[in-house]
Amino acid sequence: MGQRVIVITGPTCSGKSYLSLKTALFLNTEIISADSRQVYKNLNIGTAKPSQHDLKEIKHHLINILNPDEVYNASSFSIDAERVITKLLSEEKTPIVSGGTGLYIKALIDGIAESADKDEEIREQLLEKKKHFGFEHLYEELKNIDPISASKILPQNWKRVIRALEVFYVTGKPIWEHHNSQKPKIDFDYFQVGLLWNRNELYKNINDRVDDMIEDGLVKEVKEILNEGYDKSLNSLNTVGYKEIISYLNDEISFDRAIELIKRNTRHYAKRQMTWFNADKRINWYQISSKKDLDDLALQLRNN
């Protein structure tokens, strides 16, 4: 086996950031974020980024590296994360990969060709765009990023348009370039840690976090992003928390309804995450019910 890399994952609001920080402090190491939204600057409250204090205390990689209108995908993450892992191992540090974007983690561990066929989350986001902006909007998006594929697809054939967009956003390559060759994987020894909560407790965590986000100024954050000129249809803003507040700001729903939808959609997202993670039998699941459980697990990871 290769050199050890700790991967901490699980559904949203399960304590991944807290456990990662505690473990990184114990091991005197750094954290690589596996979160498809924390890569974006300005998206802070709604993505539950680590606090400025935590970012100063422990170095985090792949957070705040892009503007909201830039494209990032599993292929990009795999390349960037492997580079950081190699550097940390050369410094005799144990890298910690932490996040809930299952596709990113699978791309890192197994290679992009094994991971990039389909991605339900991206497809759902594209279907929502079609619902709100029409298939012509999706076709224009495809023309901008993959004009060759767009020239071969009728705008009305929105299923093919969505498929072409999905492949591009997952792999970073146009669908006509997509192939099934597997890039050689570096021989890292990945130890995957999954955080498992009782469903009712996890849902309480979700509700509490959403309330905290609202109190911390999520509405103000969304206003500021839009005021900077970023389009509401951007993939980065088609994210739970942001899309509902955008609907509220557009007078499409009430404030209370926006909060209700954020909580509901976050619960749905957590279910989708668990469906994805449950398919990977290599994840070592730990039952969590309190912060003390996370503290104990951090000690265990330090000593193993």
C-alpha positions as CSV (number, residue, x, y, z in Angstrom):
1,M,0.0,0.0,0.0
2,G,1.0,3.6,-0.5
3,Q,1.2,6.4,2.0
4,R,-1.8,7.1,4.3
5,V,-4.4,9.7,3.4
6,I,-7.4,10.3,5.7
7,V,-10.7,11.0,4.0
8,I,-13.5,12.3,6.2
9,T,-16.9,12.3,4.6
10,G,-20.6,12.0,5.3
11,P,-23.8,14.0,4.8
12,T,-24.1,17.7,5.2
13,C,-24.2,18.9,8.9
14,S,-22.5,15.7,10.2
15,G,-19.5,17.4,11.7
16,K,-16.9,16.8,8.9
17,S,-15.3,20.2,9.3
18,Y,-15.1,20.0,13.1
19,L,-13.5,16.5,13.0
20,S,-11.1,17.5,10.3
21,L,-9.9,20.5,12.2
22,K,-9.4,18.5,15.5
23,T,-7.6,15.7,13.7
24,A,-5.4,18.2,11.7
25,L,-4.4,19.9,15.0
26,F,-3.5,16.5,16.5
27,L,-1.5,15.5,13.5
28,N,0.0,18.9,12.7
29,T,-1.2,18.6,9.1
30,E,-3.4,20.4,6.6
31,I,-6.9,19.9,5.1
32,I,-7.9,19.5,1.5
33,S,-11.6,20.5,1.0
34,A,-13.7,18.2,-1.1
35,D,-16.6,20.5,-1.4
36,S,-17.8,21.6,-4.9
37,R,-19.1,24.9,-3.6
38,Q,-16.4,26.0,-1.1
39,V,-14.0,26.5,-4.0
40,Y,-15.9,29.7,-4.8
41,K,-15.1,33.1,-3.3
42,N,-18.0,35.0,-1.8
43,L,-20.1,31.9,-1.2
44,N,-19.3,31.7,2.5
45,I,-22.3,31.5,4.8
46,G,-24.4,29.3,2.5
47,T,-21.6,26.8,2.0
48,A,-20.7,26.6,5.7
49,K,-17.1,27.4,5.1
50,P,-14.7,27.1,8.0
51,S,-14.4,30.4,9.9
52,Q,-11.6,32.8,9.3
53,H,-10.2,31.7,12.7
54,D,-10.2,28.0,11.6
55,L,-8.6,28.9,8.2
56,K,-5.8,30.7,10.0
57,E,-5.3,28.0,12.6
58,I,-5.0,25.1,10.0
59,K,-4.1,25.6,6.4
60,H,-7.0,24.6,4.1
61,H,-6.6,23.9,0.4
62,L,-9.1,24.3,-2.5
63,I,-11.2,26.8,-0.6
64,N,-11.8,30.3,-2.1
65,I,-9.8,29.6,-5.3
66,L,-12.3,30.6,-7.9
67,N,-14.9,33.4,-8.7
68,P,-18.5,32.3,-8.8
69,D,-18.6,32.4,-12.6
70,E,-15.7,30.0,-13.1
71,V,-16.0,26.3,-13.9
72,Y,-14.6,23.6,-11.6
73,N,-15.3,19.9,-11.8
74,A,-14.3,16.5,-10.5
75,S,-11.4,16.2,-12.9
76,S,-10.0,19.5,-11.8
77,F,-10.4,18.5,-8.1
78,S,-8.6,15.2,-8.6
79,I,-5.6,16.9,-10.2
80,D,-5.4,19.6,-7.6
81,A,-5.9,17.3,-4.6
82,E,-3.3,14.8,-5.8
83,R,-0.8,17.7,-6.1
84,V,-1.4,18.8,-2.5
85,I,-1.4,15.3,-1.2
86,T,2.0,14.6,-2.8
87,K,3.4,17.8,-1.3
88,L,2.1,17.0,2.2
89,L,3.4,13.5,2.1
90,S,6.8,14.7,1.0
91,E,6.8,16.9,4.2
92,E,6.0,13.7,6.2
93,K,2.5,15.0,7.0
94,T,-0.7,12.9,6.8
95,P,-3.1,14.7,4.4
96,I,-6.8,15.0,5.4
97,V,-9.3,15.2,2.6
98,S,-12.7,16.4,4.0
99,G,-16.0,17.1,2.3
100,G,-19.4,15.8,1.2
101,T,-19.0,16.0,-2.6
102,G,-18.9,12.2,-3.2
103,L,-18.1,12.5,-6.9
104,Y,-15.0,14.5,-6.1
105,I,-13.8,11.9,-3.6
106,K,-14.5,9.0,-5.9
107,A,-12.6,10.8,-8.7
108,L,-9.7,11.3,-6.4
109,I,-9.6,7.7,-5.2
110,D,-10.7,5.8,-8.3
111,G,-9.9,8.1,-11.2
112,I,-12.1,10.3,-13.2
113,A,-13.1,7.7,-15.9
114,E,-14.6,5.5,-13.1
115,S,-16.5,8.5,-11.7
116,A,-17.6,10.8,-14.5
117,D,-20.3,8.9,-16.3
118,K,-23.2,10.5,-14.6
119,D,-23.8,12.9,-11.7
120,E,-27.4,13.2,-10.3
121,E,-26.7,16.4,-8.5
122,I,-25.5,18.2,-11.6
123,R,-28.3,16.8,-13.7
124,E,-30.9,18.0,-11.2
125,Q,-29.3,21.5,-11.3
126,L,-29.5,21.5,-15.1
127,L,-33.2,20.4,-15.0
128,E,-33.9,23.2,-12.6
129,K,-32.3,25.6,-15.0
130,K,-34.5,24.3,-17.8
131,K,-37.6,24.8,-15.6
132,H,-36.7,28.4,-14.7
133,F,-35.0,29.7,-17.8
134,G,-36.1,27.3,-20.6
135,F,-34.2,24.9,-22.9
136,E,-32.9,27.8,-25.0
137,H,-30.9,29.0,-22.1
138,L,-29.3,25.5,-21.7
139,Y,-28.5,25.5,-25.4
140,E,-26.8,28.9,-25.2
141,E,-24.8,27.6,-22.2
142,L,-23.7,24.6,-24.3
143,K,-22.8,26.8,-27.2
144,N,-20.5,28.8,-24.9
145,I,-18.6,25.9,-23.5
146,D,-18.8,23.3,-26.2
147,P,-19.8,24.8,-29.6
148,I,-18.9,21.6,-31.5
149,S,-21.4,19.5,-29.6
150,A,-24.0,22.3,-29.8
151,S,-23.7,22.4,-33.5
152,K,-24.7,18.8,-33.7
153,I,-27.7,19.0,-31.4
154,L,-31.1,20.7,-32.0
155,P,-31.9,23.2,-29.2
156,Q,-35.3,21.4,-28.7
157,N,-33.5,18.1,-27.9
158,W,-32.9,19.3,-24.4
159,K,-32.1,15.8,-23.0
160,R,-29.0,15.6,-25.3
161,V,-28.1,19.2,-24.4
162,I,-28.3,18.4,-20.7
163,R,-26.2,15.2,-21.2
164,A,-23.5,17.2,-23.0
165,L,-23.5,19.8,-20.3
166,E,-23.4,17.2,-17.6
167,V,-20.4,15.4,-19.1
168,F,-18.5,18.7,-19.5
169,Y,-19.2,19.8,-15.9
170,V,-18.1,16.5,-14.5
171,T,-15.1,15.8,-16.7
172,G,-14.0,19.2,-17.8
173,K,-14.0,17.9,-21.4
174,P,-16.6,18.1,-24.2
175,I,-18.6,15.0,-24.7
176,W,-17.0,14.3,-28.0
177,E,-13.6,14.1,-26.3
178,H,-14.9,11.9,-23.5
179,H,-13.3,8.5,-23.3
180,N,-13.1,5.6,-20.9
181,S,-9.4,5.4,-20.5
182,Q,-8.3,5.3,-16.8
183,K,-5.4,7.4,-15.8
184,P,-2.9,5.6,-13.6
185,K,-3.6,6.3,-9.9
186,I,-0.8,7.2,-7.5
187,D,-0.6,4.5,-4.8
188,F,-2.0,6.4,-1.9
189,D,-3.5,4.4,1.0
190,Y,-6.9,6.1,1.5
191,F,-8.6,5.5,4.8
192,Q,-12.2,6.7,4.5
193,V,-14.1,7.8,7.6
194,G,-17.9,8.3,7.3
195,L,-19.9,10.1,9.9
196,L,-23.3,8.4,10.6
197,W,-26.0,10.2,12.6
198,N,-29.5,9.1,13.6
199,R,-31.8,10.7,11.0
200,N,-33.8,12.8,13.4
201,E,-30.6,14.2,15.0
202,L,-29.1,14.9,11.6
203,Y,-32.3,16.8,10.6
204,K,-32.1,18.8,13.8
205,N,-28.5,19.7,12.9
206,I,-29.7,20.8,9.4
207,N,-32.5,22.9,10.8
208,D,-30.2,24.6,13.4
209,R,-27.6,25.3,10.7
210,V,-30.1,26.9,8.4
211,D,-31.3,29.1,11.2
212,D,-27.8,30.1,12.0
213,M,-27.1,30.9,8.3
214,I,-30.1,33.2,8.2
215,E,-29.0,34.9,11.5
216,D,-25.4,35.2,10.2
217,G,-26.6,37.1,7.1
218,L,-27.2,34.7,4.3
219,V,-29.7,37.1,2.6
220,K,-27.1,39.9,2.7
221,E,-24.5,37.6,1.3
222,V,-26.7,36.7,-1.7
223,K,-27.6,40.3,-2.3
224,E,-23.9,41.2,-2.4
225,I,-23.1,38.4,-4.9
226,L,-25.9,39.5,-7.2
227,N,-24.9,43.2,-6.8
228,E,-21.4,42.3,-8.0
229,G,-23.0,41.4,-11.3
230,Y,-23.0,37.6,-11.1
231,D,-25.9,36.0,-12.9
232,K,-28.5,34.2,-10.8
233,S,-28.4,31.3,-13.3
234,L,-24.7,30.5,-12.6
235,N,-24.1,26.9,-11.7
236,S,-22.4,28.0,-8.4
237,L,-25.6,29.8,-7.4
238,N,-27.9,26.9,-8.3
239,T,-27.1,25.6,-4.8
240,V,-29.3,24.9,-1.8
241,G,-29.5,28.1,0.2
242,Y,-28.7,30.4,-2.6
243,K,-31.4,29.5,-5.1
244,E,-34.1,29.8,-2.5
245,I,-32.9,33.2,-1.3
246,I,-32.7,34.3,-4.9
247,S,-36.3,33.3,-5.4
248,Y,-37.3,35.3,-2.3
249,L,-35.4,38.3,-3.5
250,N,-37.2,38.0,-6.8
251,D,-40.6,38.0,-5.0
252,E,-41.3,34.5,-6.1
253,I,-41.7,33.1,-2.6
254,S,-42.0,34.5,0.9
255,F,-39.1,34.7,3.3
256,D,-40.6,32.1,5.6
257,R,-41.1,29.8,2.6
258,A,-37.5,30.3,1.5
259,I,-36.3,29.1,4.9
260,E,-38.7,26.2,4.8
261,L,-37.4,25.2,1.4
262,I,-33.8,25.5,2.3
263,K,-34.3,23.1,5.2
264,R,-36.3,20.7,3.1
265,N,-33.9,20.7,0.2
266,T,-30.9,20.3,2.5
267,R,-32.6,17.2,3.9
268,H,-33.1,15.9,0.4
269,Y,-29.5,16.6,-0.4
270,A,-28.3,14.7,2.7
271,K,-30.4,11.7,1.5
272,R,-28.8,11.8,-1.9
273,Q,-25.3,12.0,-0.3
274,M,-26.0,8.9,1.8
275,T,-27.2,7.0,-1.2
276,W,-24.0,7.8,-3.0
277,F,-21.7,7.0,0.0
278,N,-23.6,3.8,0.9
279,A,-22.5,2.4,-2.5
280,D,-18.8,2.6,-1.4
281,K,-18.2,-0.3,0.9
282,R,-14.7,1.0,1.6
283,I,-16.0,3.7,3.9
284,N,-15.6,3.0,7.6
285,W,-18.7,4.4,9.3
286,Y,-18.7,5.8,12.8
287,Q,-21.9,6.4,14.7
288,I,-22.0,10.0,15.9
289,S,-24.5,11.6,18.3
290,S,-22.5,14.5,19.9
291,K,-19.4,16.6,19.7
292,K,-17.7,14.3,22.3
293,D,-18.0,11.4,19.8
294,L,-16.2,13.6,17.2
295,D,-13.5,14.4,19.8
296,D,-13.0,10.7,20.6
297,L,-12.8,9.9,16.9
298,A,-10.2,12.6,16.3
299,L,-8.1,11.0,19.1
300,Q,-8.6,7.6,17.5
301,L,-7.4,8.9,14.1
302,R,-4.4,10.4,15.7
303,N,-3.4,7.2,17.4
304,N,-4.0,4.8,14.5
